[in-house]
């Protein structure tokens, strides 16, 4: 059975990868592949190995890794092949292939123009940033950790009080 892993770098900022989960959900709803999972190289969960395990647990024997990158830089050309090689070692009966980084695609210009049409003042980004708090993970690497913007920090203070 075919599977797709949407692969991205990951971030210490809670909620930074939420768009990728939304994309995976949309692709599932459209029926783009029998199995679609998200996997991150660093910081975010699930990591690449967990995404592979989830695909295999659902019956995947052919996994396409789709890098969610505009260019094939170090993460795609160096780090990802190492992860795939380890996965091949642990799952020799599964075929792994890699899609190209997005690079230029005619629809990319349309997407960027659509985003630009909804541009806003820099200060309004704080609203978007605050929305990411709903995806809070209690990790010290997050820039919000230990601040009032971190729900995990607030919860710890409430318990201590």
Secondary structure by P-SEA (a helix, b strand, c coil): cbbbbbccccccccccaaaaaaaaaaaaaaccccbbbbbbcccccccaaaaaaaaaaacccbbbbbbcccccccccccaaaaaaaaaaaacccbbbbbbcccccccaaaaaaaaaaaaccccccaaaaaaaaccccccccccccccccccaaaaaaaaaac
